[in-house]
C-alpha cells in the first residue's frame, strides 16, 4: 500500500474582500490568541514530569501541529490570492462575485453567489467557481439554460437574474 496521492488541480486564486477579511481574522485568531494559550498549557503539562503518559502534553502538541499547519496554509494562501473588488464591465453575464437566481424544472428558485474555494458556504448560498455548477454558470446570461450532472442525477436550471 503506497501513500502516493495524485496532485490536486489548482483551485481558483480569487476571493472577495469579505472572504479575505475572514481569512485574515482566522489567521490572527490562531496565531495571536489560540497558539499562545496552547503553548502555555503544553509547557505546564511538560513541567509535570513524565511526558510519555501525559495526555495533556500529547494532545497539546498535536493541537500545536494542527494550528501551525493551518497558519502555514493561510499565510501562503493570503500571499497567492487576488482580491476581486470591482464588478465586471459586462454585468449581463455571470462572472466571479455574481449573485445568480436559478429556477429548476419544478419551478423552485435558488439564489447563489459565485465565490472562491476558500469562501464556500452552502447555508449562505456561496458556491465555488471551481464546482461543477460554478463552472457551468460562468459566462452565462439571463434566460440561459445550464445542465449539471450531480450525484442525485441530471439537473437543468434556467438563469432568472444576475446581480453584482
Secondary structure, DSSP 4 states (H G I P E B T S, - for coil): -----PPPPPPP-EEEHHHHHHHHHHHHIIIIIIHHHHHHHHHHHHHTS-STT-HHHHHHHHHHHHHHHHHHHHHHHHHH-EEE-SPPS-TTB--TT-EEEEEETTS-EEEEEEE-TTS-BGGGTEEETTSHHHHHHTT-BTT-EEEEEETTEEEEEEEEEEE-
